[in-house]
Amino acid sequence: MVVYIWLDADGFVPCGVLEVTERGRQTSSTFRYGNLYLERENRVAIDPIQLPLPRAGSSRSFVTEPDFAVFNGVRDAAPDGWGQHVIQSYAGGRVLTDFDLLAAGGMDRVGALAFGPDLSGPRRWAPWKPGLAEIQTGDIHGETLSMELLLDDIEVLERAQITREADHVNEALKRFIERGSSLGGARPKANVVEQGGSWIAKFSRERDAYSVVRAEWLTMELARTCGLRVPRTKIVQVPGAAENIRDVYMIERFDRHPSKQQGELARTHFVSALTMLGAHEQDRDRWGYADIADAIRIHGSARHVQADMREIWQRMVLNAFVQNEDDHLRNHGFLWDDAGWRLSPLYDVCPLPTHSHDRRLALKVDDQTREATVESLLAASPRFGINREEATGLLQTMARTIVANLAPLTARAGLNQMDTERLKDCFSLARSAAADRAFQPT
């Protein structure tokens, strides 16, 4: 397949050719940049670690390392979770390959990459069908789909039995595959254009144990009060089937911005922290926040390196203070800004209520442990260019800011009494730090 990338001056341009090879259970990929692309002054590496830019005129082909089906930077543009479910439903329940998912993922995928079967331009197609059959989603381009219609589609998809006949896909699936099949994450979501901007709408689910979408809004807004870079967010309510009202969490996309091309939003190239570290999904126990800081130091946009290293430490503190234990490498990202890679705005931060008062993050706090305590957070700070005294002040300020804003933001989030009580212990470390008890010698 041909890999395309959005360059602001030119829109989508072909940047290389990707080949995915399957041998039994083993999948590998090769990639080669196009010579014309390498001659561009505004060329960008689609993966700075696994696919660095060779010199112009180079015929080098890159091959995935053992156990990597596709290159990380390409994988970042593939659908995940809910998006895979939608596409597999469209494919009649077939087990799809990485190649299938890339081809069928659509144009709303994260970042600036797109794919096509040839040089005629990016498009989505179904490799499991004969020839280069394009995925037909109906005449919905330019159509404004209401949130109610999207919710109806989600409820159909949540309840539908996946058939083995792709040709029998109903209209709900045809509509939704255009709006929500290219996005990552496990929750039902869709891309929504509002007031000239692009937003991701994340829908609540009937089986949610608590209001996850309202809790996510709460923690993102707490992060904003702490001075972290947070996109615009909001909660809307949408009537669903049988007069059932569902909450929808909306976050403005930071990988889209106004374009000079009328009627189209420009795209900013995005890679996950997993890609920036050249890491494998199965090696998650190996990596920590300091590794992200090292990547910022090496690959970061020069004018933002110090600020981004400071912020990634603060995000580690935030995740401990709100008990977000889903802070894995895919939930941290980078954007290309023509001078290097800038830590992306915050996303996917949500409290996880448990019966434990320990804070065990997905990423290591230091080289030894994932246990987040006030002491381990402060001890790690020099790796981020922050001395102990400054780190102590930052941590205390964040704790007191969270505690001061927790009640009013909980009220604004509309969390009911039961959910408020359920989430209460998620903020216990912040309360302890704010009261200075966590700084007393033990």
LUMLUM-487487 format. One record per residue (C-alpha): residue in one letter; x, y, z. Coordinates in steps of 0.1 Angstrom, whole numbers, plus 2048, in hexadecimal, padded with zeros to 3 digits. Example, Ala and Ser with C-alpha at 12.3 -4.5 7.8 and 13.67 -1.06 7.14 Angstrom:
2
A87B7D384E S8897F5847 
This chain:
442
M800800800 V80A8247FB V80F83981A Y80485D818 I80C87A830 W7FC89C833 L8148B882D D8048DA834 A8108EA814 D8058CD7FD G7EA8B980F F7EF89380C V80F8887FA P81C8647F5 C83A85E80C G841839807 V835816801 L82C7FD81D E82B7D8817 V81D7C0832 T82679B82F E814780842 R82475D846 G80E74885C R80C75A87E Q829770876 T824793867 S83F7AA85C S8417CB848 T8597DD831 F858802829 R86B818810 Y86983E80E G86384C7EB N87F85F7DB L86A87D7D3 Y85E87F7F7 L88287E804 E88A89C7ED R86F8B17FE E87C8CC816 N85D8C682D R8618A082E V859890850 A86286D85D I84285A861 D85484887E P87285988D I88083989C Q87881C886 L875830865 P88E84D867 L892861848 P8AF855831 R8C186C81A A8B18767F9 G8B885C7DE S8BB8407F7 S8AA81F7ED R8AB812811 S88E7FB81B F8857F8840 V87A7D784E T8677D286F E87A7C388C P8707A0898 D84D7A08A9 F8437C1898 A8277BC87F V8297E0873 F83E7FE87B N83281189A G82E832888 V81782186F R80580E88B D7FC82F89C A7E683787E A7D3816880 P7B1812891 D7B18018B3 G7967F38CA W7758018C0 G78180A89D Q78C7E7897 H76A7DA8A3 V7587F188A I76E7E686D Q76B7C1876 S7467C5878 Y7467D3855 A75C7B684A G74279D856 G756793875 R775789862 V79678A875 L7A87A6864 T7CD7AC860 D7E17CB868 F7E17D2843 D7BB7CF841 L7B67E785E L7CE801850 A7BC80082E A79980283C G7A081B857 G79483A846 M79E85E845 D797869869 R7B4855877 V7CB866890 G7E887A882 A7F288285F L7F586084E A7DD851834 F7DF83381E G7D68287FB P7DA80A7E4 D7EC81F7CA L7F88427C1 S7D584F7B8 G7D185D7DC P7C78517FE R7A783D801 R799821816 W7947FF807 A78C7DB812 P7A97C480A W7957A6814 K77E7AC7F6 P7887A57D2 G79C7C07C0 L7A07E27D0 A77C7E57DB E7768067EC I76280780C Q741816804 T73282A821 G71683B80F D71385F804 I71B86F826 H73888681C G72E8A9826 E71089B83A T70D8A885D L706889873 S6F4891893 M7028838B4 E6E18718B8 L6E685F897 L7098558A1 L6FD8488C3 D6E28348B1 D6FD82589B I71281C8BA E6F580C8CB V6EE7F78AC L7137ED8AB E7157E48D0 R6F77CD8CD A6FD7BF8AA Q70679B8A4 I72479C88C T71978986C R730777854 E72178A836 A7327AC832 D7197B5817 H6FD7B5831 V70B7D2845 N6EF7E9850 E6ED80E84A A6F881686E L719805868 K71D815846 R719837856 F72F830875 I74C821862 E751843853 R750855874 G75F83E88E S77382187F S79683287D L79A83C8A1 G7AD82A8BC G7A28208DF A7888088ED R76A81F8F1 P7508278D6 K75B8488C6 A75685D8A7 N76687A896 V74F898897 V7548B9885 E7478D7899 Q74B8FC892 G7678F6879 G77B8E0891 S77F8BB895 W7758A98B6 I7758858C2 A75487B8D2 K75885F8EC F73784E8F5 S72D83F916 R72481B917 E70680A927 R71C7F393B D73380E949 A73780996F Y73882E974 S73684D95D V75884894C V753865934 R74A87E94F A768872964 E77F877947 W77289A942 L7798A1967 T79D895967 M7A58A7946 E7988C7955 L7AB8C1975 A7CA8BE95F R7C18DF94F T7BF8F1971 C7E38E3978 G7F08F5959 L7F48D7942 R7ED8D991D V7CA8CC918 P7B38CE8FA R7908DC8FD T7788C390B K7538C2912 I7368AA91C V7168A8908 Q6F789390D V6E78808F1 P6C586F8F1 G6C984A8E7 A6B182E8E2 A6938298F9 E69884D907 N6BA843915 I6D1861919 R6F685A913 D71387091D V72C879902 Y74F88690A M75E89C8EF I7828A78EB E78F8BE8D0 R7A88AD8B9 F7CB8BB8BC D7D78AA89C R7C08BF886 H7C28E487E P7B48FC864 S7C08F6841 K7C690D823 Q7B38F480F Q78E8FD811 G7788E4823 E7948CF831 L7A68CF852 A7CC8CB851 R7DC8AF864 T7FA8AF87C H81089087C F80C87D89D V81F8608AC S81A84F8CD A83584D8E8 L8368288E0 T8438328BD M85A84C8CB L86B8328E0 G86B8168C6 A85A8018DF H8457E18DC E8237DE8EB Q82E7BF8FE D84B7D190F R8357E9922 D8457E0944 R8667ED937 W85E811931 G85982F947 Y852855947 A87885C947 D87A849926 I861862917 A87687E925 D895870915 A88286E8F4 I8788938F8 R89C89C8FF I8A888A8DF H88C8908C6 G8798AD8D5 S8718CE8C5 A88E8E48D0 R87A9018DD H8638EA8F2 V87B8D0900 Q87D8DD924 A8588E5926 D84F8C3919 M8668B0931 R8578C494D E8348BC941 I83989793D W844896962 Q8258AA96C R80F891958 M81E87596C V81588798C L7F288E97E N7EC869976 A7F7860999 F7E087B9A8 V7C1871995 Q7C984B994 N7CB84896F E7DC82696A D7D6825944 D7F483B93E H805823925 L81C82F909 R7FF8328F0 N7EE84A906 H80B863902 G8138728E1 F82888A8CC L8208A38B0 W8388AE895 D83C8D4895 D8568D987A A8728DD894 G86F8BB8A4 W8568A68B8 R8408B98D2 L82F8A78EE S80A8A68E4 P7EF8B58F9 L7E189E914 Y7C788390C D7B886391A V7BB86B93F C7A085B954 P79F850979 L79C82B980 P78B8249A1 T79A8069B4 H79A7FA9D8 S7C08009DA H7CF8219E6 D7EF8189D4 R7F782A9B3 R80681299A L80A823979 A80D812957 L82F823952 K84C82396A V850841981 D87583B982 D88C81F976 Q881807990 T85B80A998 R83981498B E82D81C9AE A8258409B0 T82A8509D2 V8338749DA E8578699E1 S85B8559C1 L84C8719AC L86488B9BB A8828749BA A87D86F994 S87C89598D P8A189A984 R89D883966 F88489D959 G89B8BB95F I8898C597F N89B8C99A0 R88D8BB9C0 E8838DD9CE E8718E89AE A8608C69AB T8538C89CF G8438E99C8 L8348DD9A7 L8268BE9B7 Q8178D09D5 T8088EB9BE M7F88D09A8 A7EA8BD9C6 R7DB8DC9D5 T7CD8E79B3 I7BC8C59AE V7AD8C59D1 A7A18E99CE N7908E39AC L7848BF9B2 A7628C79C1 P7588E39A9 L7638CF98A T7528B0997 A7328C4998 R7388D2975 A73E8AF969 G71C8A5975 L728886987 N70D87899E Q7128719C3 M71984C9BD D7348529A3 T74386E9B8 E7478579D5 R75583B9BF L7708529B1 K7788629D2 D79684D9DB C7A68539B8 F7B08759C5 S7BD86B9E7 L7E286F9DF A7DB8939D3 R7C989A9F3 S7E588CA08 A7FF8A09F5 A7EA8C09F7 A7E88BCA1D D80E8B8A1F R80B897A31 A81D885A14 F83B89BA1A Q840891A3E P85D879A45 T853855A4B 
